[in-house]
Amino acid sequence: MIRLIMLTVALLSGVLTMAQDRLPDATLKTSTGQEVNAKTLSNDGKPFVVVIWATWDSPSKRLLNTIHEEYEDWVDGTGVKLIAVSIDDARNMARVKPYVVSKGWQYEYYLNPEKDFMTKMNANHPPHVAVFDGEGKLMWKQTGYEYGDEEKILEAIKKCIP
């Protein structure tokens, strides 16, 4: 019986580890209300970055604004795509699109007011950055932001390029 329990735990641990290295099954919404399953996000075989953020979180906004300054160079040099997932709740959700537009961000962005995506990504708070390779495998992640962290993100992206 003990061996069966240990085998079951080992198998479940393997399944959980496998699931955590990919995007989770969670419903995201576009600014027009269309639903998208997070596990389908990709970048045509090139690396992509997912940033969980909120309009009320200053470090999130600093991170995304700082990356915005270099984003065109990042795309030209690596082919990367950044996907921003807002966890603003229903009260603040209407602020997301005007904020994104006012900043001129060229990022793909989604809304997840239920925060289930953040939970399934094992993120405690925004900003949470996850770098995926072209096959959708999680290669690097970080929670929080300090100036200069964008260089770490870029290095992680470059490691995903064959």
C-alpha positions as CSV (number, residue, x, y, z in Angstrom):
1,M,0.0,0.0,0.0
2,I,2.8,2.4,0.9
3,R,4.5,1.7,-2.4
4,L,1.3,2.4,-4.3
5,I,0.9,5.8,-2.4
6,M,4.5,6.7,-3.1
7,L,4.1,5.8,-6.8
8,T,0.9,7.8,-7.0
9,V,2.7,10.8,-5.4
10,A,5.6,10.5,-7.7
11,L,3.4,10.3,-10.8
12,L,1.3,13.3,-9.6
13,S,4.4,15.3,-8.9
14,G,5.6,14.6,-12.4
15,V,2.3,15.7,-13.8
16,L,2.3,18.9,-11.8
17,T,5.9,19.6,-12.9
18,M,5.0,19.0,-16.5
19,A,1.9,21.3,-16.2
20,Q,3.9,24.1,-14.6
21,D,6.4,24.3,-17.4
22,R,3.6,25.3,-19.9
23,L,0.9,27.9,-20.0
24,P,-2.1,26.9,-17.9
25,D,-5.6,26.2,-19.0
26,A,-7.2,29.6,-18.1
27,T,-9.6,31.9,-19.9
28,L,-8.3,35.3,-20.8
29,K,-10.4,38.1,-22.4
30,T,-9.5,40.5,-25.2
31,S,-10.4,44.2,-24.8
32,T,-13.5,43.5,-26.9
33,G,-14.6,40.6,-24.6
34,Q,-13.5,37.7,-26.8
35,E,-12.3,34.7,-24.8
36,V,-8.9,33.1,-25.4
37,N,-7.4,30.1,-23.7
38,A,-4.0,31.0,-22.2
39,K,-2.6,27.6,-23.2
40,T,-3.0,28.6,-26.9
41,L,-0.8,31.7,-26.7
42,S,2.3,31.4,-28.9
43,N,4.6,33.3,-31.2
44,D,4.9,31.1,-34.4
45,G,7.9,29.2,-33.1
46,K,9.7,32.2,-31.6
47,P,10.1,33.1,-27.9
48,F,7.5,35.0,-26.1
49,V,7.2,36.8,-22.8
50,V,4.1,36.8,-20.6
51,V,3.9,39.6,-18.0
52,I,1.1,39.6,-15.4
53,W,0.5,43.2,-14.4
54,A,-2.1,45.6,-13.1
55,T,-2.8,49.3,-13.6
56,W,-2.7,49.9,-9.9
57,D,0.8,48.3,-9.5
58,S,3.6,50.8,-10.0
59,P,6.4,48.2,-10.5
60,S,4.3,46.5,-13.3
61,K,3.8,49.8,-15.1
62,R,7.6,50.7,-14.7
63,L,8.5,47.3,-16.1
64,L,6.2,47.5,-19.2
65,N,7.1,51.1,-19.8
66,T,10.8,50.4,-19.7
67,I,10.5,47.4,-22.0
68,H,8.4,49.5,-24.4
69,E,11.4,51.8,-24.9
70,E,13.5,48.9,-26.2
71,Y,10.8,46.6,-27.5
72,E,11.2,47.3,-31.2
73,D,14.9,46.4,-30.9
74,W,14.0,43.3,-28.9
75,V,11.6,42.2,-31.7
76,D,14.1,43.0,-34.4
77,G,16.9,41.1,-32.6
78,T,15.0,38.1,-31.3
79,G,11.6,37.9,-32.9
80,V,10.1,37.9,-29.4
81,K,6.5,38.9,-28.6
82,L,5.4,40.3,-25.3
83,I,1.9,39.4,-24.0
84,A,0.6,41.5,-21.1
85,V,-2.1,39.9,-18.9
86,S,-3.9,42.4,-16.7
87,I,-5.3,41.2,-13.4
88,D,-7.3,44.4,-12.8
89,D,-10.6,43.5,-11.3
90,A,-14.1,44.4,-12.7
91,R,-13.9,47.9,-11.1
92,N,-10.6,48.8,-12.7
93,M,-10.8,46.7,-15.9
94,A,-12.1,49.7,-17.9
95,R,-8.8,51.5,-17.2
96,V,-6.6,48.9,-19.0
97,K,-7.2,49.7,-22.6
98,P,-6.9,53.5,-22.2
99,Y,-3.7,53.0,-20.3
100,V,-2.2,50.7,-22.9
101,V,-3.2,53.1,-25.7
102,S,-1.9,56.2,-23.9
103,K,1.5,54.5,-23.5
104,G,1.6,53.4,-27.1
105,W,2.4,49.8,-26.1
106,Q,2.6,47.4,-29.1
107,Y,2.1,44.4,-26.8
108,E,-0.6,41.9,-27.2
109,Y,-2.7,42.2,-24.1
110,Y,-5.5,40.4,-22.3
111,L,-7.7,40.8,-19.2
112,N,-8.0,38.2,-16.4
113,P,-10.0,39.9,-13.6
114,E,-10.6,36.6,-11.9
115,K,-6.8,36.2,-11.4
116,D,-7.0,32.4,-12.0
117,F,-4.3,32.8,-14.6
118,M,-2.0,34.3,-12.0
119,T,-2.8,31.6,-9.6
120,K,-2.2,28.8,-12.1
121,M,1.1,30.5,-13.1
122,N,2.2,30.3,-9.4
123,A,2.5,34.0,-9.2
124,N,2.0,35.7,-5.9
125,H,1.7,39.3,-7.1
126,P,2.4,41.5,-10.1
127,P,4.6,42.0,-12.0
128,H,5.3,38.4,-12.8
129,V,7.4,37.7,-15.9
130,A,7.6,34.4,-17.7
131,V,9.8,33.7,-20.7
132,F,8.8,30.9,-23.0
133,D,10.7,29.3,-25.8
134,G,9.3,28.9,-29.3
135,E,7.7,25.6,-28.3
136,G,5.9,27.2,-25.4
137,K,8.1,25.7,-22.7
138,L,8.7,27.9,-19.6
139,M,12.4,28.8,-19.6
140,W,12.6,31.6,-17.0
141,K,10.4,33.5,-14.5
142,Q,10.6,36.3,-12.0
143,T,8.2,38.1,-9.7
144,G,8.8,41.8,-9.0
145,Y,10.7,44.4,-10.8
146,E,13.8,46.6,-10.2
147,Y,15.4,48.8,-12.8
148,G,17.8,46.7,-14.8
149,D,15.7,43.5,-14.6
150,E,14.8,44.1,-18.3
151,E,18.3,43.1,-19.1
152,K,17.8,39.7,-17.3
153,I,14.6,39.3,-19.3
154,L,16.4,40.0,-22.6
155,E,19.2,37.5,-21.7
156,A,16.5,34.8,-20.9
157,I,14.9,35.5,-24.3
158,K,18.3,35.2,-26.1
159,K,18.8,31.8,-24.5
160,C,15.6,30.6,-26.1
161,I,16.9,31.3,-29.6
162,P,18.5,28.2,-31.3
